[in-house]
Amino acid sequence: IPVSEIKPICDIRGPIEESRIYKVLLSESERAVKEDGAHAIVLHCLGMAGFGEILQQKLNVPVIDPAFLAVKYAEMLAILKLSHSRRSYALPKTKGVTMSQIEAASKEIRELRNGW
């Protein structure tokens, strides 16, 4: 897609109460599709994780969900035995995230997704 075809970014100025996130996302996404002619919606932060599937059903356009995209991207890198550039990005001094934290976050995302 040529850069000239990329539509404007809709910034949802926060913070937004959790109970209103879906309504605001749906409203802004509908506007982007109808007024800007958007062919896809890209959610931009993990605070919007879990809303992609239901928005996609309502809008009938692809919706890219950052949480699931990140997991699938990591899976792809692992399958292809690829990683980031070790020349550009050095290893961290300490490991900041434990496996139990990752599992807890995954569980929260699944619960959020099932709740919508």
Steps between C-alpha positions, in 0.01 A plus 500: 500500500648836406550738792263743329221245548541472878210672672526728802571366843215543748638580841276403788613744762517324834466395758167336428302301752519130421122476462510762221795369299291280271243773430771753414690248285186404311398862443844610377542188287157545337591860422833392348327244277210723392664842476865419425437184298723289725543143379648380830534613862823461698461522877809666640550387858445208733230697681285415197590130498210264460276742309623409151275205430173664606587823316581301187160329514320834542701693238555230237863612451820342637593617850858443614515428875843581650503228765427213265723644229793515743451138604473378140804707401701340781380155389608573143846611613538185708386269219736667251779509760533877460558768759567870526836640388750440777712778351221757529340377821733366766384243753346652813706499818227312686191314396200711595211264431445152637311220329234512772441869420460419131257217580299730730481767229390241242227381736376858549488557124301177447256598776460848353442356156241252628318779685421685177 
